Amino acid sequence: MSEQPQVSQQFDIQKVYIKDVSLETPNSPAIFTEQWQPQSEVRLETGATPLAQELFEVVLTVTVTSKLGERTAYLAEVQQAGLFTLKGFDDAQMGHMLHAFCPNILFPFAREELASLIGKGGFPPLLLNPINFDGLYMQRLQQQQAAGAAPTPH
């Protein structure tokens, strides 16, 4: 009876960093004189780029737009990135790691940077709720399968 070699999986965080950050306040200072009851919209995007053998850059982009009526109070965006070593994962696992597991790691850093940035812009603090990246990833896979498209794990 021959034993098959066991493929060991390896995951390491090499670096977490801000790739890009911006804050636009197109209607300041007049916007500060209005009653603060904004409508806020949060947009998330994830992307992964292979850099070398088993080394990937994952970028989580979080964009927050807050408006008072039709007027934009601020538009804040953070591209939180990380370098990750991923070894021994099959394609399905790799897609989950790059588009759910890694963004889960990056999100608290992005949330903190956005809160700081918005506060420095003179606006009340914004604390984003946790995001279920696992659920979002599974939902995207189901949508791709329903559309008849081949899933793109990474």
Secondary structure, 3 states (H helix, E strand, C coil): CCCCCCCCCEEEEEEEEEEEEEEECCCCCHHHHCCCCCEEEEEEEEEEEEEECCEEEEEEEEEEEEEECCEEEEEEEEEEEEEEEEECCCHHHHHHHHHHHHHHHHHHHHHHHHHHHHHHCCCCCCCCCCCCHHHHHHHHHHHHHHCCCCCCCC
